[in-house]
Amino acid sequence: MARDTGGAGREGKPSRGLRGRAGRMQGGRGSGRGSAGAVRLWGRHAVEAALKNPERQHRKLWATRDGIASLDGELPANFPVEYADVADLGRLVARDAPHQGLVLDCEPLPDAFLDEVLTGDPARPLVVLDQVTDPHNVGAILRSAAAFGACALLTQDRHSPAEGGTLAKSASGALEVVPWVRVVNLARALDEVAEAGYWRIGLDGDAPLTLAEALPTGPVALVLGAEGEGMRHNIVQHCDALARLPIGAAMESLNVSNAAAIALYAVATRIGED
């Protein structure tokens, strides 16, 4: 379990030459990945969002007729669709994955770059994850980031899950909405975040300040660490402040995705009151 807040840190300025996407997709049941570099997505919300995303290049859709009927809108003419039954679709995805009659192979999303997201609306928070590797958690955090208007998700390339079906299903379409910036060096990236005027708040269950007390009036970057271990020491050193969520003594900590959702709500409420 993560500390009720997660961890944070600062890492420096990434150049575009250093920016890379971790783990290109490979085939294999249970991986959530298609063959020959494709990303395999499943479930109505994840597939529908990918189909509507003009940044996605699609390869093939496997579907039941009920799955096609559940989609919002019609598929483009000549879209590559192969009709299949539920059992056949089950063999294309992770075991017992709730595919809802829809499985899509598509290209990975284009790379997003930090300098691009930092020039947007300063009222929108940035979410930074330090070695959060569970795709269910990252997907849930993307969903909360979309719900509360975050400008982007920032992670380190080597210590974050690959884009894939399990993550996309947990994100419920948010993978297509929230830019996901992956960097080689998270500390240097956090330096760039500071230079852009963001106040970096690392969530730590032992911090003396609550998040409400630590929130500034300007741009905010929320930094959360891995389940159990929290933020790495170097990342903590790159935070401008540490803050905790005021949870009761009966519960030692919160799941990192729950902590992210609460922190994003706190920022959104603060913005609404300014």
C-alpha positions in Angstrom: 0.0 0.0 0.0 1.2 3.5 -0.7 1.5 6.1 2.0 -1.7 8.1 2.1 -0.1 10.5 -0.3 2.6 8.9 -2.4 6.1 10.2 -3.1 7.5 13.1 -5.0 10.8 14.3 -6.4 12.5 16.6 -8.8 14.6 15.5 -11.7 15.6 17.9 -14.4 15.1 19.1 -17.8 14.6 16.4 -20.4 15.5 17.2 -24.0 13.5 15.9 -26.9 16.5 13.7 -27.7 16.2 12.0 -24.4 12.5 11.4 -24.6 11.5 7.8 -25.2 8.6 5.5 -24.8 9.2 2.5 -22.7 8.4 -1.1 -23.7 7.1 -1.2 -27.2 4.3 -3.7 -27.4 4.8 -7.4 -28.2 2.3 -10.1 -28.7 1.2 -12.8 -26.4 -2.0 -13.6 -24.4 -2.2 -11.8 -21.1 0.2 -9.0 -22.1 -2.5 -6.6 -23.3 -0.4 -6.0 -26.3 -0.9 -6.7 -30.0 1.6 -8.2 -32.4 4.4 -6.5 -34.3 4.4 -3.3 -32.2 0.7 -2.8 -31.9 -1.1 -1.8 -28.7 -4.1 -4.1 -27.9 -7.0 -2.4 -26.2 -10.3 -3.8 -25.0 -13.5 -2.8 -23.3 -16.1 -0.3 -24.6 -14.8 2.9 -23.1 -11.1 2.3 -23.9 -11.9 1.1 -27.5 -14.5 3.8 -28.2 -12.1 6.6 -27.0 -9.3 5.2 -29.1 -11.5 5.1 -32.2 -12.5 8.7 -31.6 -8.9 9.9 -31.1 -7.5 11.4 -34.3 -4.0 10.8 -32.9 -4.5 7.0 -33.0 -3.7 4.9 -36.0 -5.9 1.8 -36.0 -5.0 -1.6 -37.3 -7.9 -3.9 -36.7 -11.0 -4.3 -34.6 -12.3 -7.7 -33.4 -15.9 -7.4 -32.2 -19.2 -9.1 -31.5 -22.2 -7.5 -33.2 -23.5 -6.4 -29.8 -20.1 -4.8 -29.1 -20.3 -2.8 -32.4 -23.9 -1.8 -31.5 -22.7 -0.4 -28.1 -20.3 2.1 -29.7 -21.3 5.8 -29.8 -21.3 6.5 -33.5 -20.5 4.6 -36.6 -17.2 3.2 -37.8 -15.6 4.9 -40.8 -16.2 3.2 -44.1 -13.9 0.3 -44.9 -12.7 0.1 -41.3 -11.0 -3.3 -40.7 -13.5 -5.2 -38.5 -13.5 -9.0 -37.9 -16.7 -10.3 -36.2 -16.1 -12.9 -33.6 -17.9 -14.5 -30.7 -17.2 -13.8 -27.0 -15.0 -16.9 -26.5 -12.8 -16.0 -29.5 -12.3 -12.5 -28.2 -11.4 -13.9 -24.8 -8.4 -15.6 -26.4 -7.1 -12.3 -27.7 -6.9 -10.5 -24.3 -5.6 -11.1 -20.8 -7.3 -14.0 -19.0 -10.8 -13.0 -17.7 -10.3 -9.5 -19.0 -13.7 -7.8 -19.5 -13.5 -7.0 -23.2 -17.3 -6.3 -23.6 -17.2 -7.6 -27.1 -14.5 -5.2 -28.4 -10.8 -5.7 -29.0 -8.7 -3.2 -30.9 -5.2 -3.3 -32.3 -3.7 0.1 -32.9 -0.4 2.0 -32.9 1.0 3.5 -29.7 0.1 7.1 -29.1 2.6 9.7 -30.4 5.1 10.9 -27.9 4.1 13.9 -25.7 6.8 16.4 -24.6 7.1 18.3 -21.3 7.8 21.7 -22.8 4.5 21.4 -24.7 2.3 20.6 -21.8 3.9 23.2 -19.5 2.9 26.1 -21.8 -0.8 25.4 -21.4 -3.4 26.6 -18.9 -1.4 27.2 -15.6 -4.6 26.4 -13.6 -4.4 22.8 -14.7 -2.3 20.7 -12.3 0.5 18.3 -13.5 0.5 14.8 -12.0 4.0 13.3 -11.5 4.5 9.6 -10.6 7.7 8.3 -9.2 8.0 4.5 -10.0 4.3 3.7 -9.8 4.4 0.6 -12.0 1.0 -1.1 -11.5 -1.1 -0.5 -14.7 -4.3 -0.6 -12.8 -3.1 2.3 -10.6 -1.7 4.3 -13.4 -4.9 3.8 -15.4 -7.0 4.9 -12.4 -4.8 8.0 -11.9 -5.2 8.9 -15.6 -9.0 8.7 -15.2 -8.9 11.0 -12.2 -6.5 13.3 -14.1 -9.0 13.6 -16.9 -11.9 14.1 -14.5 -10.2 17.0 -12.6 -8.6 18.7 -15.6 -4.9 17.8 -15.1 -2.7 19.0 -18.0 -0.6 15.8 -18.2 0.8 12.8 -16.5 4.6 12.7 -16.1 6.5 9.5 -15.4 10.0 8.1 -15.8 10.3 5.9 -18.8 12.0 2.9 -17.1 9.8 2.8 -14.1 6.2 3.0 -15.4 4.0 0.5 -17.2 3.8 0.3 -20.9 0.7 1.5 -22.8 -1.6 -1.5 -23.0 -5.0 -3.0 -22.5 -5.1 -3.4 -18.7 -4.0 0.2 -18.2 -6.4 1.6 -20.9 -9.3 -0.4 -19.4 -8.6 1.1 -15.9 -8.3 4.5 -17.5 -11.8 4.2 -19.0 -10.9 6.3 -22.0 -8.6 8.8 -20.3 -5.5 7.4 -21.9 -6.7 9.1 -25.1 -7.4 12.4 -23.3 -4.6 13.1 -20.9 -1.1 13.6 -22.4 1.4 11.1 -21.0 4.9 12.5 -20.9 7.7 9.9 -20.3 11.2 11.1 -19.5 14.6 9.5 -19.0 15.4 11.5 -15.9 12.5 12.5 -13.6 14.6 14.8 -11.4 15.8 16.9 -14.4 12.2 17.0 -15.6 11.1 18.3 -12.2 13.7 21.1 -12.6 12.0 22.1 -15.8 8.6 22.0 -14.1 9.9 24.4 -11.5 11.4 26.7 -14.1 7.9 26.8 -15.7 6.5 28.3 -12.5 5.0 25.2 -10.9 5.0 24.6 -7.2 6.0 20.9 -6.7 4.1 19.2 -3.8 5.2 15.7 -2.9 2.6 13.7 -1.1 4.0 12.1 2.1 2.0 10.6 4.9 4.5 11.9 7.5 4.6 15.5 6.3 3.8 18.2 8.9 1.5 20.2 6.5 -1.8 19.0 5.1 -2.3 19.4 1.4 -4.7 22.2 2.0 -2.1 24.1 4.0 0.6 23.5 1.3 -1.4 24.5 -1.8 -0.3 27.7 -3.4 -2.4 30.0 -5.6 -0.3 29.3 -8.7 0.4 26.3 -10.9 0.8 23.0 -9.0 2.6 19.7 -9.7 1.5 16.8 -7.5 4.1 14.2 -7.0 3.2 10.7 -5.8 5.5 7.8 -5.1 5.3 4.1 -5.5 3.1 1.8 -3.4 4.8 1.0 -0.1 8.1 2.7 -0.7 6.8 6.2 -1.5 9.1 8.8 -3.2 12.7 8.2 -3.7 15.0 10.4 -1.7 16.3 12.3 -4.8 12.7 13.0 -5.8 11.8 14.3 -2.3 14.7 16.7 -2.6 13.3 18.1 -5.8 9.9 19.0 -4.2 9.2 22.5 -3.0 7.0 21.2 -0.2 5.8 17.9 1.3 2.1 17.5 2.3 -0.1 14.8 3.7 -3.8 13.9 3.2 -5.6 14.3 6.6 -6.8 10.7 6.9 -8.0 9.2 10.2 -5.8 7.2 12.5 -7.8 4.0 11.8 -6.3 3.8 8.4 -2.5 4.0 7.9 -2.5 4.8 4.2 -4.4 5.1 1.0 -3.9 3.4 -2.4 -1.8 5.7 -4.6 -4.7 6.1 -7.1 -7.1 7.1 -4.3 -4.6 9.6 -3.0 -4.1 11.1 -6.5 -7.9 11.5 -6.9 -8.3 13.2 -3.5 -5.3 15.5 -4.2 -6.6 16.5 -7.6 -10.0 17.2 -6.1 -8.3 19.5 -3.6 -6.6 21.4 -6.3 -9.8 21.7 -8.4 -11.6 23.0 -5.3 -8.9 25.5 -4.6 -9.1 26.7 -8.2 -12.8 27.1 -8.0 -12.5 29.3 -4.9 -9.9 31.7 -6.3 
